[in-house]
Every structure is written in structure tokens, then in C-alpha cells.
Amino acid sequence: MDAEHRPPQAPALPQHIPSLDGLRAVSIGLVLVAHGVSTRGAPSFLDIPALTSLGNVGVRFFFVISGFLITTLLLRDVDRYGRVRLSTFYTRRVLRIFPAFFVYVATIWCLYLAGVVDLRYHHLSESTAASAIPDLLHAITFTANYQLDYNWYFNHLWSLSVEEQFYLLWPFTLVWLGLRGGLRVALGAIAAVPFVRLLMHLSAGFPEIALSREFQAVCDSIAMGCLTALLHNRLVAHPRIAALTRWPALPLGGLCIALGYGVAFAWRPAAYVAGQTLANIGIALLLLHVTGHPRGLAGRLLNSRPFVAVGVLSYSLYLWQEPFLYFRGTGWATAFPQNLALAFAAATVSYFLVERPFLALKDRLSARRPPALGAEAKA
């Protein structure tokens, strides 16, 4: 990947991207609201589509953030070392994702074997399957987004599967095609995926749930984040766009998101083609606003201690909220409001006992600098 593939440079983002933890807090907060309002004991007037659909918005926030962050990390590799270090990238991703994930899956599987939870109940069939082995295999192979008849305890892993598929494809795309080629791929995904969703919607072979889970139907959200990172330096250097991403981006981004998801209640085809794209643009505008202006009102809020604390816990909270925020749960642990407290407690334990030690190992790995290019060439 030589210099001619690199876009013109402007002041780069700092090593720690401001407001991202706060945005993660917003994302997981939307998921908690969407799942929590349907649990036993929650106020019944809150269990409405306008709130239960917020989980989808939260996941799209996660996808745009992920595309932006991962692409930024890969661009830093190119700027610093002249190439994408694939082995380092995948080692860091494994240390970041796998430990907490496999602890969660192993815990749920042990609870299933002990008869505490039932992994055989499936959403679409309204019946129990003979074995939960297929559910486990989809979970540990990160293909849960293609298992449409899901059980609740592994249900949320569909979005992590999308992320892992993105991690598998995107770095190699940048290595093989360069940054300009990657830019074309991101633009192509943003343009084509809405029509993929429409074709899936018109086809009798795809249930509606597939349009919100399968990689080919949702990857435009991640591509929007990738595109925002690839064009970031150009965008912040452009006077009009820089002006837009100050205060106007806040109401404009929120309006785009609201309109984008609002059409889902009016006309599905429009939602699949234009609605989700509009929402992705709104999320990208908010992302540019809060990362570029952390001292603004929204930036100060997102960088406040409560938001950062929830953002730091967001991955473990994403994993562990599912057993407690179960809309069919009848026990004390799945009743509101203690189910929220228990979800935060489980996430805190997961973070300090599992995530944090491996994050420290990941940071130590990042601190190691590879040999200079000349020495590396000699080797």
C-alpha cells in the first residue's frame, strides 16, 4: 500500500478518540431501553413499538462506530508503518472480543446443562428443538446472524457475528485494494445494500428478520463508519463541512435518524431503501460532531464520567443484559427494575475479571513497536 493510495492528509484524530465511550453508552442504553420495557414489572405504557425498536437504532450506532474506529486503527498502521499489520490487528481483536465472549457462552451453556435456562426454545417456531447444539455452533462460529430461528440467550450474538465478519473482510480489502480501492468498496456497499434489502423484502424466501441481521443486508451501516474514517481528514479540512459538523450536526443528525426509522412504521420498502441510509448518515454526522468538538454541549455530556463508565462497560453489558432482560422471563432476576441492576452487576464482574486483564495484554502488545522498515526488509 504505497503513498499514492493515501488520501490527502489533514490534522489526524488524537490517539484516544474523544466521545466514543459516550457514544457506546448511548448505543447500549438504547438496547437496554428496547429490551427492558418488555420485561415483567416494567410500566406497560412503555412497551410500544417506538421504544422496542430503539434496539435496532442502538445496534446501528455500534456498527457505524465500529467501522469508523477499526478503519481509523488500520489507517494509523498505514501512516506509522507503511502497511496494515494483519497479525497484530487480529491478535488485538482476539484479545478484545474472545475472552468475555467465550466466558459468556460457556456460562450460558453450563446453565443450560444444569437445567437453569432452556436454549431449545426458538422464536419463530414457537416450539422446542431436540437439541441446542446448532445454537451453540452458530454462536461460537460467529454465524448467529444467519440463524434466524433463534433462542433468546444467544439471540443478541447476531450483531457480534456481523462485526466478526467485518473484521475478517475489511483489513484484507485495504491490503489488496489499497485505500482508494477501500473507499470505492465502502461507497459501493452504501449504494448497493439498500437495494439488496429491497430485493430480499420482495422475495418470499427471506423472512423480515433476515433484513435486519444478515451481513449483506446490514453492512452499509459499517461501511458508513468506514467511509467517515477514510474521508475524515478531507471532511474536517473542508470549510463548509467543518461548519456543518459543529452545532448544526446535532439536530440534523438526530432528525435524519428519526426520519430514517420513522418511515419503518409507514412503508417498509422505503425504510429498507432510504430510511436506513438516512439514519446511517445521521449517525455519521453525530459521530463527526462529538469527536471533532468534544468541548461542545454534547461532547461534554458524552465525555462525562457516568457516560464514559457505561461506555467502558458496554461490551460486557451487551453480552450480559440478555439473560436478565428477557421478555418471557417469569423469575425474580428477569423482573424490572432489578433485572437492570443485575445486568450491570454481571457486566461489571465480566469487565474486571475477564475484559480488563486481556485489555491490558492488548495494550502491552500495542506498545511494542516493530523493527524499522529497513531492518525488517533485511530479515
Contacts in CASP RR format, 6 or more apart in sequence:
PFRMAT RR
TARGET T0000
AUTHOR 0000-0000-0000
METHOD contacts of the structure
MODEL  1
MDAEHRPPQAPALPQHIPSLDGLRAVSIGLVLVAHGVSTRGAPSFLDIPA
LTSLGNVGVRFFFVISGFLITTLLLRDVDRYGRVRLSTFYTRRVLRIFPA
FFVYVATIWCLYLAGVVDLRYHHLSESTAASAIPDLLHAITFTANYQLDY
NWYFNHLWSLSVEEQFYLLWPFTLVWLGLRGGLRVALGAIAAVPFVRLLM
HLSAGFPEIALSREFQAVCDSIAMGCLTALLHNRLVAHPRIAALTRWPAL
PLGGLCIALGYGVAFAWRPAAYVAGQTLANIGIALLLLHVTGHPRGLAGR
LLNSRPFVAVGVLSYSLYLWQEPFLYFRGTGWATAFPQNLALAFAAATVS
YFLVERPFLALKDRLSARRPPALGAEAKA
1 78 0 8 1.000
1 82 0 8 1.000
1 83 0 8 1.000
1 84 0 8 1.000
1 174 0 8 1.000
1 175 0 8 1.000
1 178 0 8 1.000
1 179 0 8 1.000
5 178 0 8 1.000
5 179 0 8 1.000
5 180 0 8 1.000
5 181 0 8 1.000
6 78 0 8 1.000
6 79 0 8 1.000
6 179 0 8 1.000
7 179 0 8 1.000
7 180 0 8 1.000
7 183 0 8 1.000
7 230 0 8 1.000
7 231 0 8 1.000
7 233 0 8 1.000
7 234 0 8 1.000
8 233 0 8 1.000
8 234 0 8 1.000
8 237 0 8 1.000
9 233 0 8 1.000
10 233 0 8 1.000
10 234 0 8 1.000
10 236 0 8 1.000
10 237 0 8 1.000
11 233 0 8 1.000
11 236 0 8 1.000
11 237 0 8 1.000
12 76 0 8 1.000
12 79 0 8 1.000
12 233 0 8 1.000
13 72 0 8 1.000
13 232 0 8 1.000
13 291 0 8 1.000
17 69 0 8 1.000
17 72 0 8 1.000
17 291 0 8 1.000
18 290 0 8 1.000
18 291 0 8 1.000
18 292 0 8 1.000
18 294 0 8 1.000
18 299 0 8 1.000
18 303 0 8 1.000
19 290 0 8 1.000
19 291 0 8 1.000
19 292 0 8 1.000
19 294 0 8 1.000
19 298 0 8 1.000
19 299 0 8 1.000
19 302 0 8 1.000
19 303 0 8 1.000
20 65 0 8 1.000
20 69 0 8 1.000
20 291 0 8 1.000
21 302 0 8 1.000
21 303 0 8 1.000
21 307 0 8 1.000
21 308 0 8 1.000
21 311 0 8 1.000
21 312 0 8 1.000
21 314 0 8 1.000
22 302 0 8 1.000
22 303 0 8 1.000
22 307 0 8 1.000
22 308 0 8 1.000
22 310 0 8 1.000
22 311 0 8 1.000
23 61 0 8 1.000
23 65 0 8 1.000
23 286 0 8 1.000
23 287 0 8 1.000
23 290 0 8 1.000
23 302 0 8 1.000
24 62 0 8 1.000
24 65 0 8 1.000
24 310 0 8 1.000
24 311 0 8 1.000
24 314 0 8 1.000
25 302 0 8 1.000
25 306 0 8 1.000
25 307 0 8 1.000
25 308 0 8 1.000
25 309 0 8 1.000
25 310 0 8 1.000
25 311 0 8 1.000
25 314 0 8 1.000
26 58 0 8 1.000
26 61 0 8 1.000
26 302 0 8 1.000
26 307 0 8 1.000
27 58 0 8 1.000
27 59 0 8 1.000
27 61 0 8 1.000
27 62 0 8 1.000
27 65 0 8 1.000
27 314 0 8 1.000
28 58 0 8 1.000
28 310 0 8 1.000
28 311 0 8 1.000
28 313 0 8 1.000
28 314 0 8 1.000
28 317 0 8 1.000
28 318 0 8 1.000
28 321 0 8 1.000
29 58 0 8 1.000
29 310 0 8 1.000
30 54 0 8 1.000
30 55 0 8 1.000
30 57 0 8 1.000
30 58 0 8 1.000
30 61 0 8 1.000
31 54 0 8 1.000
31 55 0 8 1.000
31 58 0 8 1.000
31 59 0 8 1.000
31 318 0 8 1.000
31 321 0 8 1.000
32 317 0 8 1.000
32 321 0 8 1.000
32 325 0 8 1.000
32 340 0 8 1.000
32 343 0 8 1.000
33 51 0 8 1.000
33 54 0 8 1.000
33 55 0 8 1.000
34 51 0 8 1.000
34 52 0 8 1.000
34 53 0 8 1.000
34 54 0 8 1.000
34 55 0 8 1.000
34 56 0 8 1.000
34 58 0 8 1.000
35 55 0 8 1.000
35 321 0 8 1.000
35 322 0 8 1.000
35 325 0 8 1.000
35 327 0 8 1.000
36 42 0 8 1.000
36 325 0 8 1.000
36 327 0 8 1.000
36 336 0 8 1.000
36 339 0 8 1.000
36 340 0 8 1.000
37 43 0 8 1.000
37 46 0 8 1.000
37 47 0 8 1.000
37 48 0 8 1.000
37 51 0 8 1.000
37 52 0 8 1.000
38 47 0 8 1.000
38 52 0 8 1.000
38 327 0 8 1.000
39 325 0 8 1.000
39 326 0 8 1.000
39 327 0 8 1.000
39 329 0 8 1.000
39 334 0 8 1.000
39 335 0 8 1.000
39 336 0 8 1.000
39 339 0 8 1.000
40 329 0 8 1.000
40 330 0 8 1.000
40 331 0 8 1.000
40 334 0 8 1.000
40 335 0 8 1.000
40 336 0 8 1.000
41 335 0 8 1.000
41 336 0 8 1.000
42 336 0 8 1.000
42 337 0 8 1.000
49 265 0 8 1.000
53 261 0 8 1.000
53 264 0 8 1.000
56 212 0 8 1.000
56 261 0 8 1.000
57 257 0 8 1.000
57 261 0 8 1.000
57 279 0 8 1.000
59 159 0 8 1.000
60 221 0 8 1.000
60 276 0 8 1.000
60 279 0 8 1.000
60 280 0 8 1.000
60 283 0 8 1.000
61 283 0 8 1.000
62 159 0 8 1.000
62 163 0 8 1.000
63 159 0 8 1.000
63 162 0 8 1.000
63 163 0 8 1.000
63 218 0 8 1.000
63 221 0 8 1.000
63 222 0 8 1.000
63 225 0 8 1.000
64 221 0 8 1.000
64 222 0 8 1.000
64 224 0 8 1.000
64 225 0 8 1.000
64 228 0 8 1.000
64 280 0 8 1.000
64 283 0 8 1.000
64 284 0 8 1.000
64 287 0 8 1.000
65 225 0 8 1.000
65 287 0 8 1.000
66 163 0 8 1.000
66 166 0 8 1.000
66 222 0 8 1.000
66 225 0 8 1.000
67 166 0 8 1.000
67 170 0 8 1.000
67 222 0 8 1.000
67 223 0 8 1.000
67 224 0 8 1.000
67 225 0 8 1.000
67 226 0 8 1.000
67 229 0 8 1.000
68 225 0 8 1.000
68 226 0 8 1.000
68 228 0 8 1.000
68 229 0 8 1.000
68 284 0 8 1.000
68 287 0 8 1.000
69 229 0 8 1.000
70 166 0 8 1.000
70 167 0 8 1.000
70 170 0 8 1.000
70 226 0 8 1.000
71 170 0 8 1.000
71 225 0 8 1.000
71 226 0 8 1.000
71 229 0 8 1.000
71 230 0 8 1.000
72 229 0 8 1.000
72 232 0 8 1.000
73 89 0 8 1.000
74 84 0 8 1.000
74 89 0 8 1.000
74 170 0 8 1.000
74 171 0 8 1.000
74 174 0 8 1.000
75 179 0 8 1.000
75 229 0 8 1.000
75 230 0 8 1.000
77 83 0 8 1.000
77 84 0 8 1.000
77 85 0 8 1.000
77 88 0 8 1.000
77 89 0 8 1.000
78 84 0 8 1.000
78 174 0 8 1.000
78 179 0 8 1.000
81 370 0 8 1.000
81 373 0 8 1.000
82 373 0 8 1.000
83 175 0 8 1.000
84 171 0 8 1.000
84 174 0 8 1.000
84 175 0 8 1.000
85 370 0 8 1.000
86 171 0 8 1.000
86 172 0 8 1.000
86 175 0 8 1.000
88 365 0 8 1.000
88 366 0 8 1.000
89 171 0 8 1.000
90 167 0 8 1.000
90 171 0 8 1.000
91 365 0 8 1.000
92 362 0 8 1.000
92 365 0 8 1.000
92 366 0 8 1.000
93 167 0 8 1.000
95 358 0 8 1.000
95 359 0 8 1.000
95 361 0 8 1.000
95 362 0 8 1.000
95 365 0 8 1.000
96 358 0 8 1.000
96 359 0 8 1.000
96 362 0 8 1.000
97 160 0 8 1.000
97 163 0 8 1.000
97 164 0 8 1.000
99 354 0 8 1.000
99 355 0 8 1.000
99 358 0 8 1.000
100 315 0 8 1.000
100 316 0 8 1.000
100 319 0 8 1.000
100 350 0 8 1.000
100 351 0 8 1.000
100 354 0 8 1.000
100 355 0 8 1.000
100 358 0 8 1.000
101 160 0 8 1.000
101 319 0 8 1.000
102 140 0 8 1.000
103 350 0 8 1.000
103 354 0 8 1.000
104 319 0 8 1.000
104 320 0 8 1.000
104 350 0 8 1.000
105 136 0 8 1.000
105 139 0 8 1.000
105 140 0 8 1.000
105 154 0 8 1.000
108 117 0 8 1.000
108 119 0 8 1.000
108 153 0 8 1.000
108 154 0 8 1.000
108 323 0 8 1.000
109 119 0 8 1.000
109 136 0 8 1.000
111 117 0 8 1.000
112 118 0 8 1.000
112 119 0 8 1.000
112 132 0 8 1.000
112 153 0 8 1.000
117 153 0 8 1.000
117 323 0 8 1.000
118 128 0 8 1.000
118 151 0 8 1.000
119 132 0 8 1.000
119 135 0 8 1.000
119 136 0 8 1.000
119 151 0 8 1.000
119 153 0 8 1.000
119 154 0 8 1.000
120 128 0 8 1.000
120 129 0 8 1.000
120 130 0 8 1.000
120 131 0 8 1.000
120 132 0 8 1.000
120 151 0 8 1.000
121 127 0 8 1.000
121 128 0 8 1.000
121 151 0 8 1.000
121 152 0 8 1.000
122 128 0 8 1.000
122 129 0 8 1.000
122 149 0 8 1.000
122 150 0 8 1.000
122 151 0 8 1.000
123 149 0 8 1.000
123 150 0 8 1.000
123 151 0 8 1.000
123 152 0 8 1.000
123 155 0 8 1.000
124 148 0 8 1.000
124 149 0 8 1.000
124 207 0 8 1.000
124 209 0 8 1.000
125 149 0 8 1.000
132 151 0 8 1.000
134 147 0 8 1.000
135 147 0 8 1.000
135 150 0 8 1.000
135 151 0 8 1.000
135 154 0 8 1.000
136 154 0 8 1.000
138 144 0 8 1.000
138 146 0 8 1.000
138 147 0 8 1.000
138 154 0 8 1.000
138 157 0 8 1.000
138 161 0 8 1.000
139 154 0 8 1.000
139 157 0 8 1.000
142 157 0 8 1.000
142 160 0 8 1.000
142 161 0 8 1.000
142 164 0 8 1.000
142 165 0 8 1.000
143 161 0 8 1.000
144 150 0 8 1.000
144 154 0 8 1.000
144 155 0 8 1.000
144 157 0 8 1.000
144 158 0 8 1.000
144 160 0 8 1.000
144 161 0 8 1.000
145 158 0 8 1.000
145 159 0 8 1.000
145 161 0 8 1.000
145 162 0 8 1.000
145 165 0 8 1.000
145 213 0 8 1.000
145 214 0 8 1.000
145 215 0 8 1.000
145 218 0 8 1.000
146 161 0 8 1.000
146 213 0 8 1.000
146 214 0 8 1.000
147 158 0 8 1.000
148 207 0 8 1.000
148 209 0 8 1.000
148 210 0 8 1.000
148 213 0 8 1.000
150 158 0 8 1.000
152 322 0 8 1.000
152 326 0 8 1.000
152 328 0 8 1.000
153 322 0 8 1.000
153 323 0 8 1.000
155 322 0 8 1.000
156 318 0 8 1.000
156 319 0 8 1.000
156 321 0 8 1.000
156 322 0 8 1.000
158 213 0 8 1.000
159 213 0 8 1.000
160 318 0 8 1.000
162 213 0 8 1.000
162 215 0 8 1.000
162 218 0 8 1.000
162 219 0 8 1.000
162 222 0 8 1.000
163 222 0 8 1.000
165 215 0 8 1.000
166 215 0 8 1.000
166 219 0 8 1.000
166 222 0 8 1.000
170 222 0 8 1.000
170 226 0 8 1.000
173 181 0 8 1.000
173 182 0 8 1.000
173 185 0 8 1.000
174 182 0 8 1.000
177 184 0 8 1.000
177 185 0 8 1.000
179 230 0 8 1.000
182 226 0 8 1.000
182 230 0 8 1.000
183 227 0 8 1.000
183 230 0 8 1.000
183 231 0 8 1.000
185 223 0 8 1.000
186 223 0 8 1.000
186 224 0 8 1.000
186 225 0 8 1.000
186 226 0 8 1.000
186 227 0 8 1.000
186 230 0 8 1.000
187 223 0 8 1.000
187 227 0 8 1.000
188 223 0 8 1.000
189 219 0 8 1.000
189 220 0 8 1.000
189 223 0 8 1.000
190 220 0 8 1.000
190 223 0 8 1.000
190 224 0 8 1.000
190 227 0 8 1.000
190 277 0 8 1.000
190 280 0 8 1.000
192 220 0 8 1.000
193 216 0 8 1.000
193 217 0 8 1.000
193 218 0 8 1.000
193 219 0 8 1.000
193 220 0 8 1.000
193 223 0 8 1.000
194 220 0 8 1.000
194 272 0 8 1.000
194 273 0 8 1.000
194 274 0 8 1.000
194 276 0 8 1.000
194 277 0 8 1.000
195 273 0 8 1.000
196 216 0 8 1.000
196 217 0 8 1.000
197 211 0 8 1.000
197 217 0 8 1.000
197 272 0 8 1.000
197 273 0 8 1.000
197 276 0 8 1.000
198 269 0 8 1.000
198 272 0 8 1.000
198 273 0 8 1.000
200 206 0 8 1.000
200 210 0 8 1.000
200 211 0 8 1.000
200 214 0 8 1.000
200 217 0 8 1.000
201 208 0 8 1.000
201 211 0 8 1.000
201 268 0 8 1.000
201 269 0 8 1.000
201 272 0 8 1.000
202 269 0 8 1.000
210 217 0 8 1.000
211 217 0 8 1.000
211 272 0 8 1.000
212 218 0 8 1.000
220 276 0 8 1.000
220 277 0 8 1.000
220 280 0 8 1.000
221 276 0 8 1.000
221 280 0 8 1.000
221 283 0 8 1.000
224 280 0 8 1.000
224 281 0 8 1.000
224 283 0 8 1.000
224 284 0 8 1.000
225 284 0 8 1.000
225 287 0 8 1.000
227 284 0 8 1.000
228 235 0 8 1.000
228 284 0 8 1.000
228 287 0 8 1.000
228 288 0 8 1.000
232 288 0 8 1.000
235 241 0 8 1.000
235 242 0 8 1.000
235 245 0 8 1.000
235 288 0 8 1.000
236 242 0 8 1.000
236 245 0 8 1.000
236 288 0 8 1.000
236 292 0 8 1.000
244 252 0 8 1.000
244 285 0 8 1.000
245 285 0 8 1.000
245 288 0 8 1.000
245 289 0 8 1.000
245 292 0 8 1.000
245 293 0 8 1.000
246 289 0 8 1.000
246 293 0 8 1.000
249 285 0 8 1.000
249 286 0 8 1.000
249 288 0 8 1.000
249 289 0 8 1.000
250 286 0 8 1.000
250 289 0 8 1.000
250 297 0 8 1.000
250 298 0 8 1.000
252 282 0 8 1.000
252 285 0 8 1.000
253 281 0 8 1.000
253 282 0 8 1.000
253 283 0 8 1.000
253 285 0 8 1.000
253 286 0 8 1.000
253 289 0 8 1.000
254 282 0 8 1.000
254 285 0 8 1.000
254 286 0 8 1.000
255 282 0 8 1.000
256 278 0 8 1.000
256 279 0 8 1.000
256 281 0 8 1.000
256 282 0 8 1.000
256 285 0 8 1.000
257 278 0 8 1.000
257 279 0 8 1.000
257 282 0 8 1.000
257 283 0 8 1.000
257 286 0 8 1.000
259 275 0 8 1.000
259 278 0 8 1.000
259 279 0 8 1.000
260 271 0 8 1.000
260 274 0 8 1.000
260 275 0 8 1.000
260 276 0 8 1.000
260 278 0 8 1.000
260 279 0 8 1.000
261 271 0 8 1.000
261 275 0 8 1.000
261 276 0 8 1.000
261 279 0 8 1.000
262 271 0 8 1.000
262 275 0 8 1.000
263 270 0 8 1.000
263 271 0 8 1.000
263 274 0 8 1.000
263 275 0 8 1.000
264 271 0 8 1.000
264 275 0 8 1.000
286 298 0 8 1.000
289 298 0 8 1.000
290 298 0 8 1.000
290 299 0 8 1.000
290 302 0 8 1.000
293 299 0 8 1.000
294 300 0 8 1.000
294 302 0 8 1.000
294 303 0 8 1.000
301 307 0 8 1.000
310 317 0 8 1.000
312 351 0 8 1.000
313 344 0 8 1.000
313 347 0 8 1.000
313 348 0 8 1.000
313 351 0 8 1.000
315 351 0 8 1.000
315 355 0 8 1.000
316 346 0 8 1.000
316 347 0 8 1.000
316 348 0 8 1.000
316 350 0 8 1.000
316 351 0 8 1.000
316 354 0 8 1.000
316 355 0 8 1.000
317 343 0 8 1.000
317 344 0 8 1.000
317 347 0 8 1.000
319 347 0 8 1.000
319 350 0 8 1.000
320 343 0 8 1.000
320 346 0 8 1.000
320 347 0 8 1.000
320 350 0 8 1.000
321 343 0 8 1.000
321 347 0 8 1.000
323 333 0 8 1.000
323 334 0 8 1.000
323 346 0 8 1.000
324 333 0 8 1.000
324 334 0 8 1.000
324 339 0 8 1.000
324 340 0 8 1.000
324 342 0 8 1.000
324 343 0 8 1.000
324 346 0 8 1.000
325 334 0 8 1.000
325 339 0 8 1.000
325 340 0 8 1.000
325 343 0 8 1.000
326 334 0 8 1.000
329 335 0 8 1.000
332 338 0 8 1.000
333 339 0 8 1.000
333 342 0 8 1.000
370 376 0 8 1.000
371 379 0 8 1.000
END
